Amino acid sequence: MTASAPPLPRFDQGLQSLVLVSGFVFSAPLVIPVVAVVAAVSAVRPDLSPVPRLITLLVEQRLGDDAADSVRGEGYPAPWRTAAALLAAILAVGTLVLAVGDRSAAWAFGLPAAALAALASVGGVCVGCQLHTRRSRGR
């Protein structure tokens, strides 16, 4: 559980979940590779992640630097980067399945990824964060 989760990673994962579910509902499987790339960027270079950059920019323009600093919080801590990497890995497999040509099987990876992202965003249960904690304890 992540009781004091930073707002930007939670919002980012929530938006990714919403996009994936919308892609499923509206039969747009190309959202799988798009969200995979966004999640991979969040995992590898969180400072370049498009969603937090956009939100920070919008808040900064409307409310000033102090409000943007409070929204940014601690940015993307390592556990949330692990969660983004997990999401990107699952969606990468879905992208490969989509590239082979099986749209319905690609959603077998897209929908569980959406569920994990929604669980982390709304429920506060971050599976990737738990994996990061267990991996850190093992070192």
N, C-alpha and C positions, 0 to 999 in steps of 0.2 A: 504494500500500500504506500501511496505517496500523499501524505496529508498536506504537505506544504509544497505542492507541485507548482512550478513556475507557470505563469499564465500563457506565455507565447507557445511553448511546446504543446500544452494541452489544447490550445485553440488550433494550432497547426494540425495536430492529429485528428481533432474533431472535424475540421474542414476536409481533410483527406478522406475520412470515413464517409462524410456526406457526399463527396464527389464520387466515391466508389459506389455507394448505394444508388445514387442518381444514375450513374452509368449503367448499372444493372437494370434499373427500372425502365430507363429509356433506351435500352438495348444499344449502348455505345461502349463496346469493349475497349476502344482505344484509350479510355481513361486509365486503364490498368498500367500501360507503360508510362503514361504521363505522371501518374501519382508515384510510380516506382522511381522515376528520376527525381521528383521533388523530395521524396523520402531519403533517397541516397544523398542528395545534396545536404539535407538536414543532418544526416549522420556524419558525413565527411567534412563538410564546410558549413557549419550552422550559420556563420556570419553571412553567407550568400543565399541562405534559404529564402525563397521568394515570399512566402506568407508572412513570417515575422518582419521582414524588411518592409513590406507593404503596410502592415498594421502600424509599425513604429513610425513610418513616414506620415501616415494619415493622422495619427495621434499627435505627432510632433507639430504638424501644420496647424491643427485645430486648437491644441491645448498648450503647446510650448514644450520646451526641453525637459522641465521637471516632470511633467506627466508622462512623457515618453520614457524617461528613466524608470519610473515606477512600473510602467507596462513591461519594459524590457526585463526588469527584475534581474535574475542571474543568468539570463539567456538560456542556452541549451546546456544544462549540466550533463556530465558523462552518462548517467543512467538513461536520460532521455535520448541521447545520441544512440545508445544501444537499442532502445525501442524503435527509433527511426531506421536503424540498420536491419532489425528484424523485419519490419514492415517492408523495407526495400527488397530484402532477400525473398520473402514470400511472393511479392509482386513480380520480381524478376523471373521466378519460375512460371508464374502466370503469363508473363510476357512471352516467354519461350513457347509455352503451349499455344498461345495466341498466334505466334509466328508460324507454328506448324499448321495452323488452320482450324483448330478446334475451339470455337468461341465459347461454347457452353462449358467445356472443361477448364477454360481459363478462369471462369467465374468460380470454380471450385477452389481457386487460390485467392481471387479478388474479394470474395465475400468474407472468408475468415479473417483476411487482413483488415477489412473494414470493421469487423467485430472487435478485433484486438485494439484498433485505433480508437473506436468508440468507447470501449471499456476503459482505456487509459484516459481518455478525454473527459468523459462524463462520470464514469464510475470511480475514477481514482485508483483503479487497479491496473498497474503498469507491468505487463509481463516482461517486457524488455528491461525494465528497471530491476525487476527481480532477478533476471538472468545476469545483469551486470553485478548486482550485489553478491550473488553466489560465485561468480567468476572472480570477483575481487577477494572474497574470503579464501578462495582456493590458492591464491598466490602467496 
